[in-house]
Amino acid sequence: MNIFKRKINKGKINIFLLFFVLIFPFIKPQIFDNYTITTYIYYILKIISCFLIIFLFFYKFKLNQIHPFVFFVLIYRLIMLIPTLVNKNADLIRFLGISFFDISFAMLIQYGLIVNKRIFLKTLIFILDFWIIINTLCLFIPGLHIVEIDYWNNKSYTSILGVDNRFIYYYIVELFARLVYKYTYSNSKTYPTLIMYTICLLTLIYTYSTAALLVWLLTLVLFIILKMKLRIVFLNYKFILICFLIINFLLVFFRVQNYFEDFIVNILHKDTTLSNRTFIWDKCIMALKGHYLFGYGYENIEAVMQNMNGANHAHNYMLMIIYRSGIIGFIAYCTLLILPNKVLKNMKYTPLYNIYVFFIIMSLILCLFDSFDYTLFYFVMFCPCFFQTQYNFAKVEQINIALHTNCKITS
């Protein structure tokens, strides 16, 4: 019996190490982009990881077992390839690299959540916890972070995870993974999640990253709903998506925020241009004339800044998707958002359903004001497809143990 347990533990450690090697390169602290050596190290690690993922993925799955989400990530990127190839200002190398990484990461999510969901989630949480804690220490220790004040007297902080308004992108995935783990495996403890939530909250208060802080505070409502097991009817996934698209359209094209000037100016201490975002949107919309169908593809940074009033992205993710891939690419991206509903509609208002809907709300709010072009975000989008697995892989965890311990499975 002891030998059997040791073999199982060794098998779990081996799976953890495999997932660590595969996931680690995709969670790169943004500060490392400032240094050539770390940029290349992560680039090499990510390429190695991608080739391993592709090998393991096609060793595990047949073509008809590949989830539609993976195919639509591929389709979304192929649509973007069309304008990239014909644009004289295209950055084809960057586009191919990003596309390769995105598709590989989508494959990794399916592979990890099918092979061993528990260990995959724990590995992802472990890596994110590590960088978040390091980021927090650097932020509160003098000399280990950078403070800058811009022309409008706005203060910004740069730590390991990059500029302060980028912290939230790591925080969202970390907390989402933790809550999914907790409500999938009921024996998990609550206090580590509360500790990490508090750490993240303190950094957002300290840096006063307005949009990120407001979004993070939304999770307090989620905690209440989960604790009291409330059934909130308007937390309907399709309804949320439709509302977001309408709000996004009204905000970008009709400037509905002007009707809430008092709240924006006096409470949020912002202006109705949303820190000059509206100027960027106007310039981007003007540039899109004649390019609405397929957009511009991936361009070099100089060309983007010329069409974005000096900014390197549109500061509205949906508008940026249209800029890069047009209406056709936007439809493909919306399809990625809709795909999880096939699973979710059969488990409405359960804890996992509420968790996913809330995190999509948080993410979509951030999409209104900033870029959200992060490979890691595919985990939040794709994970619900495996809340109740779509595949007929019998006794997945027992099979996994057998593969790594040479034990037989009894029917």
Secondary structure as UniProt FT lines:
FT   HELIX           2..23
FT   HELIX           24..26
FT   HELIX           30..34
FT   HELIX           36..60
FT   HELIX           63..65
FT   HELIX           68..86
FT   TURN            88..89
FT   HELIX           92..115
FT   HELIX           117..140
FT   TURN            142..143
FT   STRAND          146..149
FT   TURN            151..152
FT   STRAND          155..159
FT   TURN            160..161
FT   STRAND          162..163
FT   HELIX           164..166
FT   HELIX           167..184
FT   TURN            186..187
FT   HELIX           191..207
FT   HELIX           210..228
FT   TURN            233..234
FT   HELIX           237..254
FT   HELIX           256..260
FT   HELIX           261..262
FT   HELIX           263..267
FT   TURN            272..276
FT   HELIX           277..287
FT   TURN            288..290
FT   TURN            292..294
FT   HELIX           301..307
FT   TURN            308..310
FT   HELIX           317..338
FT   TURN            339..340
FT   HELIX           341..344
FT   TURN            345..346
FT   TURN            348..349
FT   HELIX           351..369
FT   HELIX           375..377
FT   HELIX           378..382
FT   HELIX           383..386
FT   TURN            394..395
FT   HELIX           396..405
//
